[in-house]
Amino acid sequence: MTGVARFRRLMREQRRRQGGRLALAAAAGAVVTAASVLLLGLSGWFITGAALAGVAGGAAIGAFNYLLPSAAIRFLAIARTGARYVERVSGHAAALKALARLRPALFDGLAAASPGRVRALSSGEASARMIQDVDAIQTLFVRLSTPWAAGAGGAIAIALAGLAGSGAAITVGIGTGLAVLGALAIGRLAADPAGARVQVATGRFKDRFSALQAAAPELRAYGLESWAVEQIAAEARTLDRRTIDAAAAAGWMTAWQGMVTGGTVIGVVLVSAGSPLPLVTLAALAAVTGIEAAGALVASFRQAGAAAEAVRRLGEVLDDPVAETGTVPTGDAVTLVALDLTLAAGRRLAVTGPSGAGKTTLIERLMALRDPVTDELRLGDVDLTHADVRGVRARFAYAAQDVRLLAGTVRDNLTLARADAGETDLWAALETADLADRVRAMPAGLDTPLGDNGERLSGGERRRLGLARACLRHAAWLVLDEPTEGLDAATEARVLERLDQRLAALGQGLILVSHRPAPLALCDRTLVVTGLAADGRILMESMPARVAA
């Protein structure tokens, strides 16, 4: 099943879940348009009839019944207002609830995707799809009520125009049809492509902005602020041009609707010239409101292109057949196939070697964060090229060399690893990372905001917070990439001592990448990575144990 098909299935499921609200919105929308057409038509008839009665003299005024029409006008006004409220609340509630379920499903699909699929999306592009594209498909839920509303309005308009003669009814029907068909044609030719280009241009703008924002310190250091501004401005100009094109297409739709409305009103007046003037007025105003009711359907045509492109882009997030065919490993042992070396959970492996040899690549392949190579690594009884991504990642707790932190509190960043962690667990993890005293000294302790990517912490503190987060996760293996880089000798010694005690108490395995001798002393076996082969395999050698196993 393609990603687009999977996403459409998710949308159908949400439509079923929100079926009650959507049905209520459709019924209320029909009431709104029906009441609007009746209100304007009746008002025109009433005003014209009252004016003619006044001209005719006192006898006509006495015979003219103004109570029932005025009461009906009040009723229709109240009914339209109430129905409009119900339509908006029900329709948007259904859409927002559906989107609230679609976003986690999309994120879940992206998190479970194969490494190559995930790496193909930059952070800015992924953010654009999760936010902007999901927002764009909101119209696919909200506009489900528009056909019912347009149909009800058109039917009432034709019926009212029929009071002035069959010619007037036919004219209104033809005008309404022309308004919809013409807008649909303009939408297909101009609005749909323009809307699709807006979605793509917005994604590129956000992607470029995100990349340059992440490099802001370096850009300032090298005096490249003006260059960065121009890069962003170029993407913004492209987005502006695409937005103008979409607005122009919408303008042509509006112009077409106005031309059809004017022509229909003139036609109604001409074909019903022999009817009483109040009925002619009623028919003319019914033509206006009938075509206006169809305008809600026309408005949805303007957004169809953007919504269709959003569905395609979101489908790409789920379009990952590799992630659907993996086998869940049945064990936790790690096997280095080339060395015929199997490490049971609880063992400690040091990974060392020259810079750039592939140490981080090796552990990322092991944890399914990079695409694996056949017959290089096994987890349990499964070669990683055939393993289920979720099943692999569940075996590991990881503290990366480049620590990424949320723009939230200390607690927010720790509970990423384990949402149900209690206060005792959080403080124990901070103690292991020798960061508990520092957090206790903060103004709000665990609830102290850290700023964007932990900017209120030093580099060493950010690294140790990443270590504390990894220590919270229940996993067979703890994987650490340069965990003590940038720490002074005394702090490094405390961290390593506490980490050793924790590993011994839990029986958790350790895979540790480091250039420093002190961390390597924690491990009972050393793996030396020497480089990458031409076929992408990592070249490695197993060294004698540093400490007896």
N, C-alpha and C positions, 0 to 999 in steps of 0.2 A: 504494500500500500504506500502510495506517495505521501510526502509530507503535507501537501495541500489537501489530499483526501482525508488524512488523519485530522487535520485542523477543521475541515468542514464537518467531520463526524463529531468533534468536540462542540462545535457550534450547534449542531442539531440536538445534541444532548442538552445543552443549556436552553435551547428553545423549548424543549419538552419540560424541563424543570420550571421554566418561567411561563409555561403555557397559560396559566390562570391570569397572571398579570397582563400578558400580551393580549389575551382575548378581551379583558376588561378595557384595555387601552383602545383596541379596535372598535369595540362597541361605543365607547365614549367619543372616539373620533368621529364615528358616523353620526352621533347625536349632535356634535358640535357643528359639522358642516350642514346637516339638515336644518338645524335651528338657525344657522346664519343665513341660508338661502331663504327660508320662510320669513325670517325677521326682516330682511331687507325688502323682499318682495311685498310682504304685507304692509310694511311701512310706506313704501311707494304708493301702493294702492290706496291706503288710508289717507295719506296726505293729499293725493290727487283728488280722491273722492270728496274729501272734506272741502277742498278748495272749490270744486265744481258745485257742491251743495251750497256753499256760501254765495257763489255768484248767482245761483238759481233763485235765491230769495228765502224768506222766512219759512215757507211751507216745506221746502226741501230740507232746510236745516232741522226742522222739527222731526221730519221723517228719517233723517240720517242717524243710524245707530253707531255712536262712537265709543260706547262702553265696551262692547265685546272685542272690537279690534284693539283698543288700547290695552285691555286686560291680556289679550293674546300676545301683544308685543312685549309686555312686561314679563310674561311667563317665558317667552322664547329667549329674552335677554338673560334671565336668571338661569334657564336651562343650559344655555350656551356657556355661561361663565362656570357653572358647576361642572359640566361635562368636560370643559377644557382643563380644569384643575385635575379631574380624575384621569384624563388622558395623559397629561404631562407627568403626574406623579407615578401612575402605573407603568407607563412606557419607559420612563427613565429609571425607575426602580428596577424593572426587569433587565434593562440594559446594563446598569451598574452592577447588579448582582451577578449577571452572567460574566461580565468582564473581570469581576473580582475572583471568579473561579477559573477563568481562562488564563490569567496571568500566571498563577502558580503552576498550572498544567504545562504552560509553555516553558517556564523556568525549569520545571522538573524534567521536561524532555531535553532541554539544552544541557542540563547538568548530567544527564545519563547518556549523552551523545558520545560518539567516539572522539578521541583527542583531536584527530585531524579536522573533524567537523567543528569542534569548539574553537580551535585556533584559527579557523577561517574567518571568524567574526571578531572584529576588534571590540573593545569595551564600549566605544562610542556607538558603533553600529548595533551591537546587542542592546544597548540602552534605548536607541531609537526604535527598535522593533518592539521591545517590551512596553514602551510607553506610547510613542507616537502612533505606531501601526495598530496597536490594540485600541487606542482611542478612535482611530479612523473607522474601525469596524463597528463602533457603537451604533452608527447609522443603520447597520443591517438589522439591528433589533428594534430601534426606535421607529423606523419607517415601515415596519410590518403592519402598522395600523393605517398607513396612508391609502392603500387601495380601497379599503372599506370606507374611509372618509370621503375619498374622491368619488367613489361609486354612489354613496348616499347623496352627496351634494349634487352630482350630475342628474341623478334620477329625480330628485325633488325639483331641480331647476327646469327640467324638461316637462314635468307634470304641471308646474305653475305656468310655464309659457304656453302650455296647451290650452289654458283658460282663454287665451287670446286667439286661439285657432291652431289647427294642426300644422300650418306653415311655420308658425313661431316655434312650436315644439321641435319640428324637424331642423330648423335653423340653429336652435340652441344645441341640439344633439350633434350636428355637423361641426359647429364651432368648437365644442368641447373636445370632440375627437381630433380635430385639426390641431388644437393647442397641445394635446398630449403627444400625438404622432410627430409633430414638428419638433417639439422639445426633445423627444427620444432620438430623433435623427441628429439634431445638433449635439446631443450628449454623446452619441456614438462617434461622431466625426471630430468633435473638438473637446468637449468637457472630459470624456473618459481619458484620452491620452494626456491631457493637461493635468488632470488630477493624479494620474499615475506618476508623471514626472515630478510633481510636487513632493510626493512621498519619497521618491528616490533622492531628490535634491536635499530634502530635509535630513535624511539619514546621512548623506555625505557631509553636510554642514556640521551635524552633531559629532560625527566621527572625527573630522578635522579639528574641531574645537576641543574635543576631549584630548586628542593627542598632543596638541600644543599646550593645553593647560597643564598636562602632566609634566611637560618639559619646561615649565615656566622658570624655575631657578636657573637652569642652564641658559635659557634664552636671555634672561636678564644679565647673567654673568658675561655673555659674549656680545651684549649689546644688540641683540637681534629682535627687540620688541617690535620695531617698525616692520620688519620682514614678516613676523608672525601675524601682526594686525592685517597686513596686506593679504596674507594667505587666507585668513578667516574672511576678510572682506570680499575676496574673489568668490568664495563659496556662497557668501551671503548674496552677492549680486546674481549669481546663478539661481539661487532659491527665489529671489525677488522676481526675476524674469519668469520663472515657472509659475509663480503665484499670480502674476499679472495675466499670463496666458489663461490660467484657470478662471480668473475674474472676468476676462473678456468673453470666454465661452458662456459663463453664467449670464453676462450682460446680453448676449445674443438670445439666450433662452427667454430672458425677461422681455426683451424687445419683441420677440415673436409672439409671446403671450399677449402683450399689449396690442399688437396689430390685430391678432385674431379676435380679441375682446371687442375692440372698436368695430371691426367689420361685422361681428355677430350682432352687436347691438343695433347697428344700422340696418342689417338684414331683418331683424325681428320687427323693428319699427315699420319697415316697408311692407312686409308681408301681413302685418296685423293692422294695417291702416284703417280698415273698416270696423274694427272692434271698439268697444267703449274705451275712452282715454285712460281710466284707471287700470283697466286690464292690460292696455299697451304698456303703461308704465311698469306694472307688475312684471310683465314678460321681459322688458328690457333690463330691469334690475335683476331678475332671475338669471338672465344670460350672464351678467357681470359676475354674480356670486357663484354660478355654476362653474364658469371657467376658473374663477379664483380657487374654488374647491379643488379643481384639477391641478392647480398650481402647487399644492402640497406634493402631489405625485411628481410634478416637474422638478421641484426642489430636490427630491431624492435622486433624480437623474444626474444632477450636478455633482453629487458625491459618489456616484457609482464607480467611476474610474479610480478614485483614491481608495475606496473600499476594496475593489477587486485587486489592486496592487498590494494593499496591505495584507489581504488574504494570501497572496502569492509569497510575499516576503516572510510572513509568519509560518507558512507551510515549509519554507526552506529551513526554518529552525528545527522542525520535526522530521525533515527529510534525511533520515540517517538509517538505512537498512542494516548497517553493521551493528548498531546498538540493539537491534531487535533479535539478533541470532546468536548471542553469546551464551556460553555455558557457565553456570555458577560454580566456582571452585568448591570442592568438598573438604579441603584442608587448608592449613595455614602455612605449611612448609614452603620455603622459597628455594627454588632450584636454579643454579647457574649451569645451563646445559653444556656449554663449551668446556667447563671445568669439571663436569660431572660432580658438582658439589651441591648437596642439599642441606639447608639449615632449618632445623625445627624451630617452631615458635619458642621464644625464650632465649635463643642464642643472641650473641652480639657481634655484629659485623662492622668493621671499620672500612670505609671506602676512601682511598687516597690516590694521589697521582698528580701529574703536572696540570697547571691551569689550562683549561680548554680541552682536556683529553676526553671528556664525556662523562664525568662523575655525576653531575646533576641530570644529564640525559638518561643515564642508567637508572637512577632511582625514579625518575618521572615515568619511564617506560614500565618499571615494576609496578607503579601505583596507577597505571592506566591514565596518566596525564599526558602522555605522548603515544603516538602510534607504535605498537610493538613490532619486533622483527621475529620471523618464524624461527623456532628452535634456538632461542636465545635465553628466554626466561620462562619459568613455570611457577604457578602458584597452586599448591595442592597437587591435584592430578590433571591440571588443565594448562596447555600452552597459552600464553597470554594473547596470542593472535586470535584465539577462539573463545576467550573468556568474556563473561558478562561484565560490563564496566562497573555497574553498581556493586556486584559481588566482589570485585577486586578492591575497589576503593574502601569498602567497609572493613577491610583487614588492616588498614593503615591509619595512623594519626601522624600528621605531617607539619613540621615547622620549616618553612622554606627559607632560603637565604635572603630573599627579598620579601620581607614581611609586609603584607597588606592589611591595613586596619580600617575599620568603619569610622565614619565621622559621627561617632556616638560615644557612649560612656565606656569605662573599663568593663563593666558588667556586660554591655552589649557585645563587646569584642570577645569576651571569654565564652559567653553562652552560644556563640556560633558553633562551637565544637560540641556542646551538649546543652540542649535547651532546658533540660530538667535538673541541671546542676544546682545544688543548694549552696547556701552561704559557706558552709563548712568545706564543700568541695572546691569552691572558688578560691578560698583563702589557702587551702592546702596546695593548689596548683601554683598560686603566687609564691608561696614559701619555697616550693621546689625551684622556681626560677629566681629566687632571691629578690623578689619584687614586692613582697608583702609590706615591708616597712615603708617603702616609697608610696604605696597606694594608701596606707593608713594616714600618711601625712597630707594627703590631698584634701582639698576643702570638703568634698562630698564622698570621699572614700571610693567604693566601687561604682558609685553613680556620678563620678566626676567626668565631664565631657573631655574628650581628648583632641577635638578638632579634626580637620580633614587629614585622613591617613595618619592619625596619631601625631600631629605636628607639635603637640605640647610635650611630647616625650623626646628624650635624646635617642640617638641611633641604637645605643646599647639597651636602653629601656624598651624600645620597640621590639628589638630582637627577643628580649626576655619575655615580653608579653606574648609574643608568638609562641615561644616555648611553653609558657603556662597554658595557653589555649590548647596546644597539642596534648599536653599532659591530662587535660580533662576528658579527652575522648577515649571511650572504651574500644580498644582495638588490639589485635594480636601483636602488631609491630608499631614501634615508635620510630619515625624516620626524621632525622635531624640533618639539615644542610648548613654547615658552618655555624653551629649554635652559639659558640663563644667568641666569634669574630668581633673585634672591637671592644672586648671586655678587658679590664685590667686583670692582672694575675690573681689578686685576692678574690675578686668577684667570681672569676672563672673557677677558682678552686672550690668556692662555696656552692656554686651551681652544680658542678660535676659531682661533688660529694652527695648532695641531696638527690640528684638525679640517679646516682648509683643505688642509693637506699630505696628510692621509689621503685626502680626496676626490679630490684631483688625482692621487695615486698609483694609486687604484683605478678612477678614471673613473666613480664612483658619483654618481647624481643626488641632489639635495637639495631637499626641500620644508620650509621653516622658517617657523614662526609665532613672531612676536616683536613686542613694542612697543619694544624697545631698538634704538638705531641701529647699535651695533657688530655684532650678529649679521646684521642686514640687509645689511651691506656685503659679506658672503660671496656674495650672490646676484647673478645677472645679469639678473633680471627680477623685478618687484614686482607683486603682485596685491593690490588693496585691496578688502576685503569691507565692504559698506556696510549690510547687513541682510538680512532674510528677506522674501520676497514672500508674498502671501496664499496662494499655492498650495504654499508650502513651499520654493520654489527660493531659492537664495542669490544675492543681488544683488552683483555684483562688477565691478571695473574693472581693466584692465591698464594699468600705468604704464610709462613709458620705462625702458630699462635703466639700472641704476645703474652697472654695469661692463660694458664691451664683452663680448659673448658670444664 
